[in-house]
């Protein structure tokens, strides 16, 4: 079987599957007050079949996302099913999940036992009041902390914490996050805010760039860059004493599209070749029509071949995709 490669020669090895677009948080930069589903959710067996076909085409990592993936009952069984799949080199898939962490305290150990390797928890402030202002949920902070600790105890490794910085909202938390990374033994990843929100709040001025994070963090303690793999999205740093790791994902100020290895499947079974794609590709429709695995593989191959070269954030004529992050799968 041929490995997935797009027309620019980029190998596609990283699949993200959204299993719902519902969420129990209403982060100000992500969604409106509406928490319900906008797009369909498929049975887990359908996502598992898609993952199996993708694995047969060279996918090596699968990240489960959403919406909030832990809202879906049966997510542990789904992980167990994915853990049974093999890469083309006959290795287990590298399985990860991105979650807001609210329900993680209970689920970390069962997820680990089912075969999950690593977890990324989204947390945009390290102080309860600020956290509540961003998530618009009053009781979340301690639940998320408990989720992080339960993940560490379960042996999920690494435990990463994603933080989207917004000027005027949480940019004063940068150094606090540096301390948090050092004290808690988590890898903190700052992500530049992208124009993928439901409400139109994005502007270049609100984005806190990689350069700014580095400058502010260096005033706290000197940083040492850690070499990173070409396809890795984050620039990684430790502090001068080797304690703690932070990373910065800078899709806006320093796009990494040239090394993109990602493809996404939305909760309703559509392929998205770029976060900023203007079109979906209906893989589930191929299944509904009774397509065999080979038909799905052929369809995926055609779609991937036409993956976009890059995004156009900040350029004249930039067109925001019709689906926001929460309906694509971050
Ligand atoms: N509910 C899960 C969570 O909170 O991690 C998974 C889905 S969420 C959409 C995935 C990640 O996307 C989160 O870390 C979130 O902060 C990030 N995100 C959402 N909207 C974003 C945006 N416009 N720009 C950058 N990151 C965004």
Boltz pocket constraint, residues with backbone or C-beta under 6 A from the ligand:
constraints:
  - pocket:
      binder: B
      contacts: [[A, 23], [A, 29], [A, 30], [A, 65], [A, 66], [A, 67], [A, 68], [A, 69], [A, 98], [A, 99], [A, 100], [A, 101], [A, 120], [A, 121], [A, 122], [A, 123], [A, 162], [A, 163], [A, 164], [A, 191], [A, 192], [A, 193], [A, 194], [A, 195], [A, 196], [A, 197], [A, 325], [A, 326], [A, 329], [A, 330]]
      max_distance: 6.0
